[in-house]
Amino acid sequence: MTKETTTGKAPSLKTMTKSSVWDCQENDIFRMLETGEKDAELRENLRHYASIIRSAFTIEEIKDDNLLREKYAKQGYKVGAIKLGEDNKVVWAIKKRPIQRVTDLSYENIRHITAAKLLEVIDRNFGGGWDSLSQSIQDIIESGFDISTTTLPKDRLHKKGGMYEKKVEDGYDVLEIEKGSWVEAIFAKLKPETIKPHVKYNETKGLDDDEDEDADLPEDDYNKPDEDDIEIEEPDDDEINENNYRTTFDITDDPDEDAESLSDYIADE
């Protein structure tokens, strides 16, 4: 079973994505559509929102007929009417797409199932174990779960103080697949969500990080000349005196230099 929405904030069509839609149930979808009936922008973009909903739900447009409503309801669908205007109404039958096979897994839904559900799905894959999964499926699973495996003789798998015991104590779910006198154990644990730092541009300060506005930015040496390009005229040792000796030097821009100024570069972009 997929996880229910755990956040206190109710989902909406405008904020819904092909990932977050997996947190919704059929009643959530009809509630959002009902709210959108009064929003002209939502009505005009219903095709777009329907595409997002279809990534996690099966949608059937049916006739407004009681017998058809009952038929779809018996198949696990939720049926409801959607207004597209004052005099335009359609009836939708909606049902959450089940995740039963490894081919049902995707980057959008992988974080919306439990570790126990994941292992149940893997177990249905002909009992072949972790290596029987394609690399693409393994990549999807590992984007949302920490996975580790071990294959040991039956009498050694549950050895006290061994990997099995430590993983279970650390919160991992485990699937055991018998392979003759040996057993493959697949351990799975949902990865914690990571929040990527958001970088914004401040007109007075330049680039700022939301987490730390005083964070040091790397030095901009875009316009600094390379050391090899600096020519220093070395005076004759006999001619050095207090009048001509200096520790600074002038750099004259090369008119044939390909590099432009940073401001010109940004403007061109």
N, C-alpha and C positions, 0 to 999 in steps of 0.2 A: 504494500500500500504506500502511495506517495505521501509525503509529509504535508500536513495542513499549513496554511499561512500562519506564521508565528509572530509576525510583527503586528503592533497595535494599529498601524495605519492601514486602512482598507485599500485594496488595489483599485486602480482605475484604468480605463482604456488608454488614456493619454500617456500613462507611465508604464504600461505593460510591455514586456519584451518577450522574445521567444524563449527566454530562460525563466523569467518570473511567472509566466503563464502556467508553468508546471506546478506552482504553489496554489493555484486556483482549483476550485471544484465547479461543477455544473451550475450550482445556484449562484456562485460568484459571477459567472459569466452573464447570466440573465439579469442579475442586479446591475452590473455595469452597463449592459445594453439598455436597460430601462432608464438609467440615469442619463444616458447619451441621447435619449429620444428628444430631449429639450435643447440639445446642443447642436446647432446647425453645422458646426465644423465636424463634429463626430459623425453626423449623418452623411455628410459629403465624403468622408473618408472611411466609410464602413467597410469597403472592399479591402483596404489596408489592414484594418483591425481584424477582419475576418481571417485574413491570411495568417496573422500572428496566432489567433485562436486555433486555427486548423493545425498548427504545428504540434499542439498537445491534445486536441479534441477532434472527434469525428463530428461533422456537422451535416445534417440532412435537412433540406428544405422540403416540407411536406404540405399536403393540402390540409386546410382547416376542417378536418373530419374526425369525429370522435373515435371511430373504429381505428383509424390510422394512429391517433394519439395513443390509444390503449396498446396497439401492437408494438409501437416503439418503446413505450414505457415498460412493457414486459421484457424487452431486450436490454434494459438497463439505461435507456436514454431519459434525459429530462426534456420535457416538451414545453415550449412557451411561444407566445406571440411577440413579434418585434415590430414596432411602428417605424416606418421610414418617412413618414409625412402625415399630414392630416387624414388623408384617405387611402394611404398605402400601408398595408400590413402583411407580414409574412410569418409563417410558423416554422420554427426551427426545432429539430430534435438533436440534442447535444449529448455526447458521451465521452468521458476522458479516455484517451488512448492507453491501453494497458502496456506495461513493460514486462514482457514474459520471456523474451529471447534476447540474446546478446546483441542481435542486430537492431533491437528496439532502443538500445542505448545511444545517446548522443551527447555532445558537449553541452547542449542546452539543458538536458534533464538529469545528467549524471549526479549533480549535487542535490537533487530533489528526491532521492531515494535513500533508504537506510542501508547500512552495511549488511544487515541480515537479508534485505531484499536483493541486494547485489549478488550475494553468495548464492541465494536461491536461484537467480537467473543463470549464474555461471554453472550451477549444478545441473541445469536442464540442457546444457550444451554437450549432450552425449556422454557426460561423465569423463571427458578427456583431460580435465585439469587446466591449469593456467597456460601451459605451452600449446594447448589445442586452440587457443584464441588467436585470431589474426593480430598482427602488429597494430593495425589501426584501432581495433577494439581495445587492446591493451592500453594504447595511448589515451583513449577516451576515459577509460576507467581510472588510470593513474592521474588524470587531470583533477579528479575529485576525491580520490582515496589513496591512502598509503597502503601499498600491497607488498607482502613478503610471503615467500613459500619455503617449505622444506619437505623433503621426502625421506622417510625413515622406516625401518622395520616396525611392525605394529607394537612390539613389546618395548620399543625405545621411545616412541613418539610422546608418551605421557610421562616420561621420566621426570621425577621430582627435581625442580630447579632448572629444567631445560627450557628451550625456546618456547614450547607450547605454553607452559605455565606462565612464563614472563609476559608473553604477548596477551594472554587472556587477562592477566592482572593489569595490563596497561590499557585495557579497554577495547581490544581488538575482538571482532567476531571471527569465527573460524569455520572453515568448511573442510571436512575430511573426505578424501576420495581414495577408496581402496584400489590398489594396483597389485594384485596377487598377495604376496606376503608383506608388501610394503604399503605405506599410506602417504599420500601427498596431502599436506595441510596448507590451505590458502588462508592467510590472515588479511583482514580488511578493516580499515578505520577511516572514517570521514576526515578529510583534511580540514583544518581551520581555515576560514575565509581570510584572505589577505586583502587589505585596502591599499590600493596604489596611491601614492602621494599625488595630489593635484597641484600642478604648477600654473600660476596665473601671472599676468603681466600688469605691473603697476606703473603708471605713467611717470611717476616721480622717482620710483626706486628701481624700475626695471623688472626683472623676473623675480618673483617671490614664491616661496613654497608655503602652502597653507599651514603646514605643520610648524614651520619655524621661519618667520619673516626675516629673521636676522641671519639665516643660514648663509654661509660663505659660498659664493659662486666661483667657479673656476675662472682664473685670470684670462681675460680676452687678449690673446696675443696675435689676433688675425692680421693686424696691420704692422706688427713688429717685423723689421727686416731680419732675414736670416743672417747668422754670424758670417757666413761665407760671402754675403753680399756687401759687407761693410769694408770699405777700403780706407785704411789709415795711412796717411803719408808720414813716414818716419823721417825726421830731420837728421841730418848728418850729426854725429856725436860731437864733432868739433864746433858746430854752430849752435848747440843748445846753450841757452843762457836764461837768466831770469825774465827777459823780455819776450822770448819766443816759446818758452816751455809752458805747456798747458796740459790739463788732464781731461779736457772735454774736446769734442770734435763735432763738426757739422755733417749732417747726412743730406745729400741732395737727391731728391726723387728722380728715378730713372724714367723719362717720358715713355720709354718703350716697355716698361714693366706691364705684364699682363694683368696683375691683380688690381682690382679696383678698391675704392674705399668701402668700408662696411655699410655706410649709409647708401651708397650707390647700389650696392649688392641687394640690400633689402628693398630698395625702390624698384629694382628690376624684377624682383620676385613678385 
